[in-house]
């Protein structure tokens, strides 16, 4: 199982980023996928979850209305569109699949002026 995140980086407050997570080595379309994030010294927290076909999504309160999770099963890829970013969104973002409870390597998102 391999999950590879991309799209992170440095952005100014109020800006946007789109993260991608490409999965391989497992039947991507058969598993719920999620995004988590973690800041140093704190536990990893769920950001958003998406169902197998993308028809159902759930968000943590701290990102509702700003972030959008989606997936393209034809490309084995999950996305996280992040808008209206604030410094509090600074974290390492991870994608996760319930298949084997597998994690990506994580990607840094920094929101700063």
ZADO-1210 file (C-alpha; in nm, 4 decimals, padded with zeros to 6 digits):
<atoms>
<atom x="00.0000" y="00.0000" z="00.0000" code="UNK" pos="1"/>
<atom x="00.1304" y="00.3416" z="-00.0915" code="UNK" pos="2"/>
<atom x="-00.0250" y="00.6833" z="-00.0398" code="UNK" pos="3"/>
<atom x="00.1571" y="00.9857" z="-00.1790" code="UNK" pos="4"/>
<atom x="00.0507" y="01.3390" z="-00.0940" code="UNK" pos="5"/>
<atom x="00.1357" y="01.6463" z="-00.2981" code="UNK" pos="6"/>
<atom x="00.0332" y="02.0092" z="-00.3323" code="UNK" pos="7"/>
<atom x="00.1444" y="02.1497" z="-00.0005" code="UNK" pos="8"/>
<atom x="00.3614" y="02.4537" z="00.0583" code="UNK" pos="9"/>
<atom x="00.3602" y="02.8095" z="00.1839" code="UNK" pos="10"/>
<atom x="00.0557" y="03.0298" z="00.1322" code="UNK" pos="11"/>
<atom x="-00.0561" y="03.3649" z="00.2681" code="UNK" pos="12"/>
<atom x="-00.3572" y="03.3950" z="00.4976" code="UNK" pos="13"/>
<atom x="-00.6759" y="03.3951" z="00.2938" code="UNK" pos="14"/>
<atom x="-00.5138" y="03.1938" z="00.0195" code="UNK" pos="15"/>
<atom x="-00.5916" y="02.8504" z="-00.1209" code="UNK" pos="16"/>
<atom x="-00.4165" y="02.5207" z="-00.1797" code="UNK" pos="17"/>
<atom x="-00.5252" y="02.1883" z="-00.3216" code="UNK" pos="18"/>
<atom x="-00.3746" y="01.8719" z="-00.1813" code="UNK" pos="19"/>
<atom x="-00.3729" y="01.5451" z="-00.3728" code="UNK" pos="20"/>
<atom x="-00.3240" y="01.1905" z="-00.2503" code="UNK" pos="21"/>
<atom x="-00.2544" y="00.9132" z="-00.4973" code="UNK" pos="22"/>
<atom x="-00.3114" y="00.5605" z="-00.3740" code="UNK" pos="23"/>
<atom x="-00.1643" y="00.2389" z="-00.5078" code="UNK" pos="24"/>
<atom x="-00.1324" y="-00.1239" z="-00.4051" code="UNK" pos="25"/>
<atom x="-00.4913" y="-00.1612" z="-00.2927" code="UNK" pos="26"/>
<atom x="-00.8424" y="-00.1327" z="-00.4404" code="UNK" pos="27"/>
<atom x="-00.8714" y="00.2423" z="-00.3928" code="UNK" pos="28"/>
<atom x="-01.2367" y="00.2731" z="-00.4884" code="UNK" pos="29"/>
<atom x="-01.3416" y="00.0146" z="-00.2276" code="UNK" pos="30"/>
<atom x="-01.2260" y="00.2098" z="00.0751" code="UNK" pos="31"/>
<atom x="-01.3212" y="00.5157" z="00.2705" code="UNK" pos="32"/>
<atom x="-01.0505" y="00.7794" z="00.2527" code="UNK" pos="33"/>
<atom x="-00.9650" y="01.0587" z="00.4923" code="UNK" pos="34"/>
<atom x="-00.7438" y="01.3599" z="00.5452" code="UNK" pos="35"/>
<atom x="-00.5831" y="01.4250" z="00.8835" code="UNK" pos="36"/>
<atom x="-00.3510" y="01.6924" z="01.0077" code="UNK" pos="37"/>
<atom x="-00.1004" y="01.7255" z="01.2885" code="UNK" pos="38"/>
<atom x="00.0957" y="02.0052" z="01.4490" code="UNK" pos="39"/>
<atom x="00.4064" y="01.9432" z="01.6595" code="UNK" pos="40"/>
<atom x="00.3258" y="01.8304" z="02.0104" code="UNK" pos="41"/>
<atom x="-00.0388" y="01.7588" z="01.9385" code="UNK" pos="42"/>
<atom x="-00.2317" y="01.4530" z="01.8314" code="UNK" pos="43"/>
<atom x="-00.3271" y="01.3883" z="01.4721" code="UNK" pos="44"/>
<atom x="-00.6803" y="01.5099" z="01.4015" code="UNK" pos="45"/>
<atom x="-00.9258" y="01.4142" z="01.1323" code="UNK" pos="46"/>
<atom x="-01.0004" y="01.6917" z="00.8852" code="UNK" pos="47"/>
<atom x="-01.2416" y="01.5299" z="00.6404" code="UNK" pos="48"/>
<atom x="-01.3731" y="01.1890" z="00.5357" code="UNK" pos="49"/>
<atom x="-01.5154" y="01.0732" z="00.2043" code="UNK" pos="50"/>
<atom x="-01.7190" y="00.7656" z="00.1192" code="UNK" pos="51"/>
<atom x="-01.6303" y="00.5056" z="-00.1423" code="UNK" pos="52"/>
<atom x="-01.8077" y="00.6804" z="-00.4284" code="UNK" pos="53"/>
<atom x="-01.7602" y="01.0331" z="-00.2994" code="UNK" pos="54"/>
<atom x="-02.1290" y="01.0791" z="-00.2423" code="UNK" pos="55"/>
<atom x="-02.0958" y="01.1328" z="00.1300" code="UNK" pos="56"/>
<atom x="-01.8493" y="01.3611" z="00.3055" code="UNK" pos="57"/>
<atom x="-01.7891" y="01.4742" z="00.6608" code="UNK" pos="58"/>
<atom x="-01.5806" y="01.7592" z="00.7968" code="UNK" pos="59"/>
<atom x="-01.4448" y="01.8645" z="01.1300" code="UNK" pos="60"/>
<atom x="-01.5968" y="02.1856" z="01.2547" code="UNK" pos="61"/>
<atom x="-01.2740" y="02.3798" z="01.2190" code="UNK" pos="62"/>
<atom x="-01.2723" y="02.3399" z="00.8388" code="UNK" pos="63"/>
<atom x="-01.6426" y="02.3331" z="00.7527" code="UNK" pos="64"/>
<atom x="-01.7299" y="02.5765" z="00.4777" code="UNK" pos="65"/>
<atom x="-01.3644" y="02.6275" z="00.3832" code="UNK" pos="66"/>
<atom x="-01.2326" y="02.2843" z="00.2823" code="UNK" pos="67"/>
<atom x="-01.3738" y="02.0387" z="00.0293" code="UNK" pos="68"/>
<atom x="-01.2786" y="01.6743" z="00.0067" code="UNK" pos="69"/>
<atom x="-01.3280" y="01.4843" z="-00.3173" code="UNK" pos="70"/>
<atom x="-01.1995" y="01.1785" z="-00.4996" code="UNK" pos="71"/>
<atom x="-01.1537" y="01.0504" z="-00.8524" code="UNK" pos="72"/>
<atom x="-01.1582" y="00.6728" z="-00.8427" code="UNK" pos="73"/>
<atom x="-01.0554" y="00.6530" z="-01.2089" code="UNK" pos="74"/>
<atom x="-00.7255" y="00.8124" z="-01.1047" code="UNK" pos="75"/>
<atom x="-00.6958" y="00.6532" z="-00.7587" code="UNK" pos="76"/>
<atom x="-00.6712" y="01.0059" z="-00.6239" code="UNK" pos="77"/>
<atom x="-00.8241" y="01.1974" z="-00.3367" code="UNK" pos="78"/>
<atom x="-00.8181" y="01.5747" z="-00.3080" code="UNK" pos="79"/>
<atom x="-00.8513" y="01.8399" z="-00.0415" code="UNK" pos="80"/>
<atom x="-00.9366" y="02.1869" z="-00.1665" code="UNK" pos="81"/>
<atom x="-00.8471" y="02.4343" z="00.1077" code="UNK" pos="82"/>
<atom x="-00.9772" y="02.7901" z="00.0840" code="UNK" pos="83"/>
<atom x="-00.9618" y="03.0928" z="00.3149" code="UNK" pos="84"/>
<atom x="-00.6608" y="02.9484" z="00.4909" code="UNK" pos="85"/>
<atom x="-00.5532" y="03.0848" z="00.8286" code="UNK" pos="86"/>
<atom x="-00.2294" y="03.0419" z="01.0256" code="UNK" pos="87"/>
<atom x="-00.4168" y="02.7913" z="01.2438" code="UNK" pos="88"/>
<atom x="-00.4346" y="02.5606" z="00.9407" code="UNK" pos="89"/>
<atom x="-00.0571" y="02.5256" z="00.9443" code="UNK" pos="90"/>
<atom x="00.0177" y="02.1559" z="00.9927" code="UNK" pos="91"/>
<atom x="00.1414" y="01.8402" z="00.8300" code="UNK" pos="92"/>
<atom x="-00.1470" y="01.6906" z="00.6339" code="UNK" pos="93"/>
<atom x="-00.1809" y="01.3157" z="00.5917" code="UNK" pos="94"/>
<atom x="-00.4050" y="01.0989" z="00.3808" code="UNK" pos="95"/>
<atom x="-00.5352" y="00.7783" z="00.5302" code="UNK" pos="96"/>
<atom x="-00.7108" y="00.4656" z="00.4098" code="UNK" pos="97"/>
<atom x="-00.8842" y="00.2089" z="00.6243" code="UNK" pos="98"/>
<atom x="-00.7152" y="-00.0567" z="00.4085" code="UNK" pos="99"/>
<atom x="-00.4454" y="-00.1771" z="00.6422" code="UNK" pos="100"/>
<atom x="-00.4856" y="00.1469" z="00.8398" code="UNK" pos="101"/>
<atom x="-00.2312" y="00.2997" z="00.6058" code="UNK" pos="102"/>
<atom x="-00.0941" y="00.6537" z="00.6091" code="UNK" pos="103"/>
<atom x="00.0805" y="00.8707" z="00.3572" code="UNK" pos="104"/>
<atom x="00.4133" y="01.0283" z="00.4410" code="UNK" pos="105"/>
<atom x="00.2540" y="01.3644" z="00.5109" code="UNK" pos="106"/>
<atom x="00.2944" y="01.7027" z="00.3488" code="UNK" pos="107"/>
<atom x="00.3596" y="02.0382" z="00.5090" code="UNK" pos="108"/>
<atom x="00.1126" y="02.3239" z="00.4730" code="UNK" pos="109"/>
<atom x="00.2263" y="02.6575" z="00.6115" code="UNK" pos="110"/>
<atom x="-00.0001" y="02.9610" z="00.6225" code="UNK" pos="111"/>
<atom x="00.1952" y="03.2756" z="00.6936" code="UNK" pos="112"/>
<atom x="00.2408" y="03.6288" z="00.5709" code="UNK" pos="113"/>
</atoms>
